């Protein structure tokens, strides 16, 4: 048979970033270097839909750097014919240890199966040594080295429409739309009609949507009291409204990135929402929440009318995964990619059957 053209592992890695942009929950596992190596081995041996050839995870973790350098068709065919024989090990330094079987199979290959990028024989036990996986032809075609940039992007768009859910594509489009150039200021439409200007960067994009989307979706009558950036740069301050609530906005105090207020008909139904914005680090952890509660106590505002949370870019983003263990109980997590939803870390028992 004629083997598919073989791209470099770097080209595969670069293309995976475009095929699977931010917005997919499992993205981390299918765009990393390991995923690029998996796709490379599939293409190397021609394990593509319609070929009748299949691969098992050990093909990847037994693979070597030396073998990857032998790229003519004779060498590739020789590797495939011998790789299906029990006990075969290609010469050279292995890419991975035996302990990487689960990450290769469960995190990378099975996630690609779920997305329609790979096929897998059904009803085969995970302990079986039988080859069961292959690349789907339309996915494999995305890595053809002779595909120019324009044709590649068109092919990716077509593949995404066929294989990614509408919700996933919506999240990807939203995240992509939030990109800013280094020279671009981020303009925030505040609830009082004024415009606040933030320095360009991912934190500012999240802050913008906290004020323009979160506040509108979750607060019946929102007001912005405070918005700052890293380096304690104050970008918005409503001292007059703060004073009516008994709050003294002191720049020397430990304040979060954003303070919102839901202005009720009276003091009993007015609430304050303290939000940390995280693009890399600095969530609403327990110590931070306690510090803010002390600030609230000093002002005389009721503690039970205060809400605390952290705003992130996306559930699949590395910043959220990093900060999740630090998030304080009794706070919420909100994601710019899914603005109408909220994740609550309940700190009180509840009946799961209700």
N, C-alpha and C positions, 0 to 999 in steps of 0.2 A: 504494500500500500504506500501511498505518498504521504509522508508526514507533514503536518502543518508547519508553516514558517515559524521560526523560533525567535522571539524578541529577547532582549536582555532582561534580566531580573529588575534592573532599575526602571526600564520602560514599563514593565508590568506594574511595578509598585506605583509609579507616577499615574498610570491610567486607572488603577483601582481608586485613587483619591478622587477622580472625576466621576467614575461610574457610581461610586457610593459616597456622595458628599454628606456633610453633617446633616443629621436629622433621622438617621436610622439607629435604633436602639443598640444593634449589635455591631455598629460600624467599626469600633476599635479592633474587633477580631478579624475583620475581612479587608482591612486596608493596610495592616501592618506588614512588616518584612516577611514574617512567617507565611502570611497569605500569598504574597508574591512568589515565594519559593514553592508553595503548593501548586499554584497555577503553572509555574515554570515546569515542574516535573510532569504534570499532566500533558502539557504541550510537547515536552521533550519526547515522551514516549508515545504521543499520538492517542492518548486516552480521551477521545472526543466522541460525542454522540454519532452513531452510525458506523463507527470503526469496529465495534465488537470488542474493543480493548477496555479494560478496567484497571483501577488502581486500588490499593489498600493503604492505610496510613503508614505502614512500615516502609513502603516505597519512598516516602519522604524522609523519615528519620534515619533510614539507612543510606540515603543519598549522600554523595561526597562532593567537595569542591573540585576535585580532580575530574570527576565525571561531568560536572557542569561545563568544564572547559572543552570537552569532546563533542563538538556540535555538528559534525557532518552526519549525513543520513546513515551511513554504515555503522558508525559508533552508536548512534541513537537506537537503531534496530538491534544491535548486539546487546545493548543494555536491556531493552524491553524483553527480548527472548530469554535472557538469563535471569531477569528480575523476578519472574514468576516461578522460578525453581526454588525449592526449599533450601535454605542455608546460603543463598547467594548474597554476597556483599561486594559492592563495587569498591575498587581500590581507592585509597586516598583518605583524607581527613573528613570525617562525618560532619554534616551540618548540625545534627541534633542528637541528643542522648535518648535512650529508650523511654525515659520519663516524660518525654514530650508527646507521647502517643495521644493522650487525652486532649491536650490543647490543640493538636493538629486535627484530630477527628471531631471532637465535640464543639470546640470554640470556632474553628475555621471551616472545616469541610461541611459539617452539618448545618451551620448557618448559611452557607452558600447553597446547600440543597434546599433549605426552606425558602430561599429567595428565587429559586428556579435557575440558578447559575450552574448547578451540578445536578446530575441524576444519581440515583442509588438503587440497587436491587432491593426489593422489599423482603421483609421476613427473614433476614439473615442476622443471626446473633452477633452482638458487638464483639464477642470473643472469637469469632471465626477469622481464620487467616485468608479466607477467600476474597479476592479482589471484587469490590462492589460499587466503586464510584467512577464516574466519568464526567467530563465537562460537557455542558450543553453546547450545541453547535453555534447558536447565536451569541452566546457569551464568549466562547473561544474566538469567534470572529472579531471581537472588539480589540484583540491584541495583535492583529496582523501588522507586522512592521511596515508594510507598504501603504497602510491606511493614513492618508494625510489628515491634518488637524480638523479641517471642515467636515470631511466625511466621517471621521471618528466621532465628532460631537453629534452629528446627525444620527449615527448608529446608536450612540449612548442614549440619546433622547428617546428613540424608538424602543430600545430595550427597557428603559425605565418605565415607560408607559405600559408595556406588556407585563412586567414582572413586579413592579413595586406598587403598593397599595396607594389609592388616592390620598389617604391620610399621610403616608410617608412622603409622597411627592409634595404635598402641601407644606409639610414641615421643612423639607429641603429648600423649597422656594422661599419660604419666609426667612430662613437662616441666611440663604444666599443674598437676599435682598437687604440684609442688615450690614453688609460689608461697606466700609468707608475707606477712603484714601487718607493717607497721613496728613494731607493738607486740608482735609474737609472738616469743618466744625459740625457738630451734631446739634441740630436745633430741636428744642423740646417745647411743645405747645403746652403751657401750664394751664391748670383749670381756671385761673382768673383771666385768661386771655393773653397773658404776657408770654414772651419767648425767652427761654433760657438757653445759653450757648455752652455746650460742653466740648472739651477737647476731643479730638478723634481717638477712637479706640473701642475695643469690645465692651468695656464696662459702660461707656457712654451710650452705646447702642441699647444695652439692657436697661439702663436708667431711663432712657427715652420711652421705652415701651412700658416700663413700670408706671410712669406718670400718664402716658397717653392711652394705655390699654388696661393695665391692671386696675388703676384707680377708677376708671369708668365702669369696668365690668363688675367690680366687687364692692364699690362704695357708692351708695345711692346719691350722696351729696359730697363729693370729694373736694378737698382743698390741699394744696401743697404748702407745708410749713418750712421745709428745709430740704436742700439737695446740695451735696458736696461731691468732690472728686478726691482721688488719691492725692496725698500731699496737703489735705485739709483746705483745699480750694473751695470756698463757698460759691455756688453758682445761683442759688435762689434762697431767699430768706423772707418769710412773712412774719415779722416780729409783732405786728398789730394783732393778727389772729392768735398767735401764741399767747399774748398777754391776756386775751379774753378767756383763754383756757387756764390761766394761772401758770403758764410755762414761761420760764426765762431762758431764751436761747442764748447760751453762752458758748462762744467758739472754743473756749478752753475746756469745755465739758466734753465727755466722751459721747459723741452723737453718732448715729449710723449714717449711711450714705443718703438715705431718703426718709423723711418723716411726713406721712400723710395723715389727714384728719377726715373722718366722716362727720360732717356737721349736722347734728340732729336738731330736732325742734327745741330741745332743752338740754341741760347738762347731763341728764340721765341716759340719753340715747346718743351722745356724742362719743366717738371713740378715736383713739390715736393708733396709727399703724407704723411701727418702726421696721425699716427694711434695710438689710445689708445687700449690696450688689456685688456678686462674685463672678469674675471672669477667670480668676486663678486661685485666689485664697481670701480668707477673712469672712467666714459665714457667721450667722447668728448662733454662737455657741452658748453654753450655759453661763459662763463668766460674763460674756457680753450682755446677755439678757439680764443678769443680776445687776450689772452696772446701770443699765437703762431703767430698771425698776427702782433703783435708789434715786435716780434723777426724777422719776415720776413721783415718788414718795415725798421728796423735798418740795415739789410744786403743789402737793395736795390733791393732785388729780387721781381719781379712783384707779387702782391697779387692775381691777377686773374689767375695765373699759379700754385696756391696752392690748394690742396684738403685735406679735413679733414674727418676722419671717426673713427669708433669704431668697433673692432673685438670681436665677441662673440662665444661661443660654439655652440649655437643652438637657434632657435626662441622660442622653448618651455622651454628653460632654465630659472630658476628663476632670474638669473643675468640680462638677457635681459628685462624681465617684470619689474624688479625693476628700471632699468636705462632708459627705454623708455621715460618716461616723461621728463628726463633731457637732452636728446639728442638735440644738437643744430640744428636749421634749416640750410640748406645748407651743411649738412654733410651726410655721408652714414653709414649704418650698414652692416657688412659682417659676415657671419656665417660659422664656420668651417664645419658644417654638410652639407652645401649646397654651396660648394666653387665656383661654376660657376655662382652664382646669387648674386645680391646686392640690398639692399633696400636704396632708396634715399629719403631724406627728403627735398623736393623742397622748396626753399625759394622765388621763383618767380611765379607769376600767369602763368597758362598754359591752353590751350584750350583742354578740356577733349574729345572733339569730333574729334580731329585730330589724 
